[in-house]
Amino acid sequence: MNSQMPAHLRRIFEGQVKSPNLGLYLHIPFCRARCHFCAFYLHEHEDKEVARFLNALHLEIEIYAKEVDLQTLPIDTMYFGGGTPTSLTDAQLIEVLDHIRQAFSLQPHIEISLEAHPNTINYSSLNQLRKTGFNRLSLGVQSFEPTELDRLGGKVEKLRLDEMFREVQQAGFANINIDLIFGLPGQTKASWENTLCHTLDQAPQHLSCYALTVEEGTRFRADQRLGMLGEPTSEEAENFECLARVLLQQAGFEQYEISNFSQPGFSCQHNRRYWEGKAYLGLGPSAQSFVHATHFGNETSLEWYTQELNKGRLPLRHIEPLTREQVARESLVFGLRLVRGVSLDQISPCLQDTSLWKVTIPHLISKNLLVWSNDRVLLTEKGRRLSDSVAESLMHA
């Protein structure tokens, strides 16, 4: 293949080779059905389209592995997201994983996460996937309440959820995440508590609890415009969040990030890369990367993605080198998502001559959004609820 990797991107990776490791994210842009809250880039599953995508993905893997010698750079986390990765067959997923093993230097302790939809897995597929190296499963449950499941549009029934958890346990997965959403249309404190309790009955190692965000391009957004979406008040949403925190802490979970809880030793290592400013490479349409102080990302169009790779070119949509100050700001903003916050020695000296340090941080402290504690700056409980606004202030001060 006559590859045409941009020279400036090659230099970025030559700089990254000096760093200790890299994470891989693979975007699988297919679903059997689109949930009413979902705004991610995806296609409805079609065998022909999947085959074209997989061929292009293998070409993309080869370019990165051979052109910039990433075969020598340790890979210690990998995340298959989407879309719904398990809309592919277990044989297709295993083929991708085998190709990555041949192309990159995977570490013996690597965390390999796989997002899964309840309707696209069974004991046989789970057993095969676990045996071939997938060791962390992220299940898109969202709710255990039948009426809420129906409103979500994912075509999942509670009986199927219960059956799925029996299959997951039989397959031997020992690192399981469950995704839940609070603030759903019609959700009550009682129904949210029931979902949390039923979730804990499944004995997962990790939980992600997200507040519903109504995004452009979703069915929920269309319903909202028509006045057909019953949304919780800010007080109700705050109560949902508080209830989750209390029940999960009582069950032995520790909150380590704004939306994430885990049993000790089971925080998601791949997602921590984002919050800790570590390098990651995204593969697949719309996938984003951060390597050696540079953001770059792929085109969202599956058609364009496959065409470019078939011509031997990476399907890049943008490449954005960051200044030292931009890197420092991002490090602070993403680091604040972690409950432990950011230590003083992690904050770059280049920020201390800016209005961010002299004006914005003191202002956010006065508003009880940030606090200094033992030489660390943290989001307060109020700050976590308003984290998007805090981030906006810190990025643009």
N, C-alpha and C positions, 0 to 999 in steps of 0.2 A: 504494500500500500504506500502510495506517494503522499505522505502526510505533510500538511502545511501548518504546523503549530506556530502561532505568532512568536517572534523572537523575544518580545518583552515578557510573554508568559513563560517561556523557557527560562529566562533569567530569574523570574520569581521562584520557580521550583529549584533552581540551582542554589538560591539563598535558603530555601526551606530545608534542603538536604542536611544543613548544619543543625537543624532542630531535632529533638529526640523522637518524635513520632507524628502520626497522622491518623485522622479518622476518616472513614468512608461513609457517605450517605448515598443511597440508591433510591431514586424516585420511580416507582412503578405506577404509571398513570392510567390505571384501569380499575373500574368498579363494575359490579353487577348491577348496582342501582345507586343513584346519588341521594344521599341523605338531605333533608330539607334545610339543615344548618350549614352544609359544606360548601366552601368557596374555593377549595383546592383545585389545581389544574388536573383534570382527568378526562378519560374517554370511557364510554360504555364498552364493556369487554366484547371483542370480536377476535376470533382465532387468527384471521389474516393480519389484522393490525398488530396483535401481540407478536406474531412471528417477525414482522418488519421491525418492531421495536427491539426485540431481543437481538436480532442481527446487528442493528445499529449500536446497541449497548455494548456488545462484544467488541465492536470496532473502537468505541470510545475507550474502553478498558485497555485495549492494545496500544492506543496512541499514548496514553498517560504512562503506561508501564514501560514502553520502549523508548519513547522520545525524550523523556526527562529522567530516565533511570530510577523510577520510583520503586523498582524491584528491591532496592537496597534500603528503603526507608521503612522502618517498622510501622505496621498498622495494628493499633490495639483496640479500636472500637469500629463497629460496622452497624449501620442501621438501614433496614429495608422499610421504607415508608411509601406513602401514596396519597390518594388512590387506595387501593387494597392490594398489597402484594400477594395475598393468598387467593386473589382471583386468577393468578397463574397456577398451573399445576405444580405439585410437589416436585415432579421431574424437572420442570423448567426452572424453578427456584434453585434446585440443587445444581443444575448445570451452570447457572450464573455464579453460584458460590464456588464451584470447582474452578471455573475460569479465573475468578479473582484469586484463588489460592495459587494458581499457576503464574499469575501475572505480578502479584505483590508479595511482600514479606509479612505474612500474618503471624502475630505473636502467639505463643502457646496459651496465654491467659486471655485471649481476645474475647470481648463481649460482642455477640452477634445477635442483634435485636430484629424481630420480625413482627410487623403489625399484621393483625388478622381480624377478619370479620367472622362472626359466629356462623354465618351460612356458607362459608367457603372452606371450612376445615372439618376433619373427622379424625377418629383415632388413628386410622391407617396413615393418613398424610402427616399428622403430627408426629407419629412414631418415626417415620422416615426422615422428617426434617430435623428432629432432635438428634438422631443417630449420625446425621451427616454434618452436624456442627452448629446449627441454630440453637442457642442456649438461653435466649431471653424472648419471651412472648409478650406482646402488647395487644390486649384484647379491647376492641372498640365496643364496649357494652353500653355506655351512656346512662342507662336507667334499667331498673328491674320492674318498673311499673308498666303493666300492659297498655294503659291508655297513653302514657308518655312515649312508649316505644312506637305506638301507632302514629303519633304526631310527628315523630322524628323521620318517618319515611324510609327507614333502612330495611324494612320487611323482616324484622326479627321478632320472634315470639318468646315470651318468658320460658316456656317449656324447652325451647331450643337452647336458651342460655344455660339452663340447669343441666341439660344433656351435654352441652359443650364442656362445662367444667368437669364433668365426670371423665370425658375423653381426654382432656388436658392432663388431669391427674394420672390417668392410666398410662399416658404416653411418657410420663416421667419428667415433665418440665418442672424445674425447681426455682425458676426466676420468672415470675409472672407479674405483669402490670395490668391493671384494669383502668380504663378511661371512663370517667363519669362527667356529666354536665349538670350544673345546677342553674336555676333560673329559667327552666323550660316553661313553655306555655302551659298554664293550668297546674303547674307543680305547687305543692303545698309543703309546709314544714314536715307534716306527717309522712307524705309520700317520699320526700328526700331522706328522711330518717330511715324509712323502710328500705330504700335503695342502699344506703350506707350499711345498715345492719346485714342485709342479704349479701352484700359485697364481702363484708368481714367474715361471713360464714364460709366463703370460698377459700379463705386463708391465703390471699395473695401476698407477695413480698413487697409490692409497690402499688401506689394509687396516684393517679393524676385526676385532680378535681378542678374542672374549668368552669368559669362563669360563661353562660351563653353570650356570644357576641353575634349580633345580627349583621351579616356581611352583605355587601352588594353582590348581586348575581345569584342569590339563594332564594329558595321558595319562601323561607321565613321573611326575607326582606320584601318580597312581593306581597305577602300577607300583611306585613306591617304597614305598607303603604295604603292598603285597603281597610285598615283598622280592624283586621281579623286576628291579630296576634296579641294574646293576653300576656303582658310582660310584668315581672315582679317590680315592686318599688325598690328604691335603693336600700331602704331599711330591711325589706324582706330578703334581698340578695345578701346583705351583710349578715343576717341571721342564718341563712343557709351556709355561708362560709364559716361562721363561728361554730355551728353545729358540727360540721365536718371536722374541724380542727379538734374540738373537744372529744368526739367519739373516737377519732383515729389515735389521738394521743393516749387515751385510756386503753386502747388496744395494742399499745406498744410501738406505734408508728411515730417517726420523727419528721417534722416538716423541715425539709432542707432547701426548698425553693418555693416561690410564691404559690405555685399550683401543685407541687409534688411532695408526696409523703412516702417514706419507705421504712421497712424494718431495718435495724442496724446492719450495715454492710451491703445493702441492696439499692442504693441510689443509682440512677441511670448514668453510667460512665460516659456514654456518647453524648447525651444532652448536656452533661456538665462541661463538655468541650466548648459548647457555645457560650456558656455563662462565664467560663474561665479564660476565654480568649485564645484557646488552643486551635491549631490548624485542622481544617477538615476539607475534603474534596467531595463535591457533589457530582453524581453521575445520573443521567436521564434528563428528559425535558423538564424545564423550569428549575432544576436543581441549582443550588447556590453553593459557593465555595469561599473559604477564607484561608489564604496561604501567604505567609511572609508579608504581613501588613497590606494585603491586597484583597479586595472583594472582586469576585467575578462570577458570572452566572450564565446558564444555558437559556437559549430561546425556549419559550413555552410551547410553541407549535410542534406537535409530534411530526407533522409532515416535513417541516423545515429541519427539525432535528435529524430525521432519518436521511434526508437528502444531503445535508452537509457532511454527515459521517460517511455516506457512500461515496462522496467525492474526496474523502481523506482529510476533511477539515473538521476541527472542533466546532460544535454548534453554539458558539459563544454569542451572547447578546450584549454584554458589557464587561469591561475590565476597569476597576477603579482603585488605583494605588492611594493609600491613605497617608496623610502627614503624621508626624510624630504626635501632634496634639490630637488629631482625630482618633488615632489608635488609643491614646490615653483616655479620651472621653468614652469611647466604646467600652474599654476595659472597666471603667467605673460604672457605667450604666448597666452592662450585663452582669457584672459582679454583684451589684446591689440586688439582683433577683434572688441571689442565694441568701438564706436567712442569716447566715454568719456575717454577711456584708463584706466590706473590703477593708483590709488593713492599711494603715498609714504608709507603710513601706511599699505597698503595691501601687500607690497613687503616684504617677509620674511627676517629678519636679516641674515639668513644663506646664502643668496646670496651675501651679501656685502663683503665677504672674497674670492669670486671666481673671475676668469678671466671674467666671464660674466659681473659683475658689474664694474670691474676696466678697462677692455679693450673693450669688445664687445659693450656694450651700448654706451660708448663715440664714438666708431668707427661708429656705426649706426647713431648717431646724426650728426657726421661730414659728413656723406653721405646723409644727409637730408631724412633719413628714419624714424627716431624717433625724438621727441622733448619733452622737459620738459615744462609744462605749469601749473602754480598754484599748484605745488607739485604733478602733475600727469604726467606720461609718456604716450605719445600718438604716434600712427602711423601718419606720415604726409600723405598728399594726395599721394605722390610718394610711401610712405611706404605701403599704402593700396593696391596699384597696385602690389607691390612686396612682399606681406605679407607672401607668402610661403617661400621665401628666408630669410626674417627676422626671421620667426619662426625657420627655420633650424639653423640659426646662434645662436639664443638664447637657443635652446635646447641642442646644442652640443659644446658650448663655453667651 
